[in-house]
């Protein structure tokens, strides 16, 4: 169950960092200038949005194995 929460959370993070916004801007350029079909342009960004959350599961497992050396919040506490 926990890995599904991770996938969902990383999907939300992708939304926050603007991947969907980038798609709306770049998709029209792909269609007009490079003659991509609408479904081809959607596949590119759909794949990106699908792969990012799945890789977060493996990165989390890797972090447990190598024992995190510092926490992200330490970057901002100095």
Secondary structure, DSSP 8 states (H G I E B T S, - for coil): -HHHHHHHHHHHHHHHHTHHHHHHHHHHHHHHHS---HHHHHHHHHHHHHHHHHHHHHHHHHHHHHT-SS-GGGGT--
